[in-house]
């Protein structure tokens, strides 16, 4: 997979995770976006070498809840 496709996939995973977190915490998608984008978890998903992005949005939400 090319780096460009991986980046697009990462973006989609983050978007889906934002929607999931908003529903789960009963907050707006804007608030969920702000929380996820400021988290340590999102730093890990942008690191293509660790493959966190392959685990999907549920894994990102779980990671966010675990490490912030």
GIJOKA-V12047 format. One record per residue. RES is the residue in three letters. PHI is phi as a letter, one per 20 degrees, with the letter a starting at -180 (NA if undefined). OMEGA is omega as a letter, one per 40 degrees, with the letter a starting at -180 (* if undefined). Layout:
BEGIN
RES;PHI;OMEGA + RES;PHI;OMEGA
END
This chain:
BEGIN
UNK;NA;a + UNK;f;i + UNK;f;i + UNK;f;i + UNK;f;i + UNK;f;i + UNK;f;i + UNK;f;i + UNK;f;i + UNK;g;i + UNK;g;i + UNK;f;i + UNK;f;i + UNK;f;i + UNK;g;i + UNK;f;i + UNK;f;i + UNK;f;i + UNK;f;i + UNK;f;a + UNK;f;i + UNK;g;i + UNK;f;a + UNK;f;a + UNK;e;a + UNK;l;i + UNK;c;i + UNK;f;i + UNK;f;i + UNK;f;i + UNK;f;i + UNK;f;i + UNK;f;a + UNK;f;a + UNK;f;a + UNK;f;a + UNK;f;i + UNK;e;a + UNK;e;i + UNK;f;a + UNK;f;a + UNK;f;i + UNK;f;a + UNK;f;a + UNK;f;i + UNK;f;i + UNK;e;a + UNK;f;a + UNK;f;a + UNK;e;i + UNK;m;i + UNK;g;a + UNK;f;a + UNK;f;a + UNK;e;i + UNK;n;a + UNK;f;i + UNK;f;i + UNK;f;i + UNK;f;i + UNK;f;i + UNK;f;i + UNK;f;i + UNK;g;a + UNK;f;a + UNK;f;a + UNK;d;i + UNK;m;*
END
